[in-house]
Amino acid sequence: MERETKEVVLKHSGKKVVVKAFLTETENRIFMKNFAGDIKATDGEDPSRADEIIQYKDAVIQAWVVSVDGSTEKINETLLELPAKDYNQVLEFVKSLVEDDQKKTR
């Protein structure tokens, strides 16, 4: 069975990013096990936790992003070379998917 995906076109670079529409429970457990304590960390951007925040953002990209402009190679590296506004747009897009999913399960 092919996984449902969502696309977002980045405002500044025009790159098309494809992300998973959801994580499987297996993927979610792996993600949560490693980063459950850091989920709130990105809201305040506490400078004393910079390394943890960076690791968390990298994990979000690894878990959710399928491709950038059709390429599945070096996704995080590709996104890191884009304007910060584009990178953050991807993170916000994923966040909106998670929030929508949480609303559906309540």
N, C-alpha and C positions, 0 to 999 in steps of 0.2 A: 504494500500500500504506500502510495506516495504521500509525503507530508504536505499539508497545506502551508503555504508561505504567503507573506505580504511583501509588497515593494514600497520603497520610499525613494524619491528622487531628491538628492541633496541640493539645497538652495544655492550654494555658492559654487560648487564644482560641477554640478549637473550629473554626478555619478549616480547610477542606479544600484541601490543596495537591497538585496533580498534577505529577509529574515524569516525564521520559523514563526508560524502563527501561534505556536504553543510549544512548551517543553513537555516531553513525556515525563511520567512520574520518576522513572529511573534517572533521567537527566536532571530533573528538579532536585532529587535527593542528593545527587553528587554535588550540584551547585550549592544547595543549602548547607550541606555538611561542611563545605569549605569556607563559605562566605556568609552564613546566617548572621553573624555578629556585625558584618560590615554593610548591611543593607541600608541602614540609616546614615552611614558614614558620609555618603556622597551629598546628602542634603546640606550639611553644615560645612563641608570641605575643611574640616579641622586640619590645620597644617601639621600638627604633630602626628597625624596618621596618614601622611602623604603616601608612604609605601603601600599601606593597606588599601587605600583608595585606588591607587594605580592598579594593584593586583585585582581588585574587585572589578574595575572597568574592563580590564583585559579578559577576565572570566566571563563577563556579560557578553562581550564581543564573541569570544570563542563558543559560548553556549548557544547563542541566538543567531548570529549572522551566517548565512549560507554562501553568499557571493557578493562581490563588488564588480559591477559592470561585466557580469558573466563569469568572472574568474573566481575559482575556489581556492586559489593559492595565495599564501601570505596575506590573509584577510586583515589581520590586525595591523601588520606593517603598512599595508596599503592605506588603511583608514588613518593611521597615525601621520601619514604624509599629507593628508588633506588639511584644509583650514580647520581650526579648532571648532568653529561654529558648525561645520559639517559633522565632525566626530560627535559633538554633543547632540546634534540632531538625531543621529542614530541611537544614542543612549536614551534620549527622550522618547523616540518612537517605540523602542523596546519597553520602556517604562509604561507607556500608554497601553501596550498590549497586555502587560501583566495586570495593570489596574482594571482594564476591561474584563479580563478573565476572572479576577477576584470579585467583581460586581456580579458576574453571572453565577458564581458559586455561592453567593450569600443568600 
